């Protein structure tokens, strides 16, 4: 499961921390994001309870607390169509 690492956080009405600012994909147990940023050097906060379920078609507005979604993380977590390779003799 891929979780979220973000540059900022906010607390929702139930008291649960939520990501804000710049958002990256992160796999729990690793010390870097999917795109290769070190969590300690970039001061990104970990959110293991928030799944990274963003899509390239998602649009952000001024009302969103998330300001930017890493395009490299989007590409790395995107589901790819599975193609069958058929071997053919020339």
N, C-alpha and C positions, 0 to 999 in steps of 0.2 A: 504494500500500500504506500502510495506517495502522499506525504503530508505537506504542510505549508511552512515556509520560513519567510518572515517579513521584517521590514525595517522599523515598523511601528506597531503599536497595539492599542486597543480600546476595550472597554468592558461593556458587554451588553446588559440589558435590563435584569437578567437572571444572575449576573455576577461572573459570567464566563468570559475569559480573555478571547478576543477576536483579532485577526491580523488586519493591518492597515499599512499604508505607504506602498513601498515596493514589495511585490510578492514573488517568491520563487518556489519551485518544487524541491522537496527535500525528502529523503528516505530515512526514517528513524533508524538510528544505529550508525549513521554515517556523519562525518564532521564537515561535509560540504554539500552544496546544493547539487541538483542534477546537472546544472550548466557549469559546475566546477568552481563556484565561489566558496572560499573557506568561511565557515560560519563565524569563527572567532575573529578573523581579520576584518570582516565586513560588519560586525556587530548585528547580525541578523538574529532575530528571536525565533525560537522554535515553537511550533504549534502542532504537536502530534495528534491532537484531537480534531483538527480541521483537515479534511481531505482536499487534495489539490484536484479539483474537478472543473477547472476553467477550460474553455474552448477558444480557438482562434477567432470565432465569430462573436464572442462576448464583447459588449461595448460598456465602457465605464462612463458614468456621468459625474457631475459635481457632487451629487448626493452620496456617492459611494465613498467609503473610507479607504478603499484600495485605490491608489492613484496610478499604478503601473504594474502590469503582469509581464514577467520576463518572456520574450518571444523564444529564446533558446530552450527554456523549460517547457513551454507549450509544445514545441516541436519534438522534444525528447519524450514527452508523456503522451503524445497523440497516438491513438490507435491506428495502426497501419493495416490496410487490407491484405489479407493473406492470399497470395497467388500460388497456384500449383505450377511447378515447373515440369514441363513435359519434355523428355529427351527425345529428340528426333535425329535420325541418321541423315547425313547429307546425301 
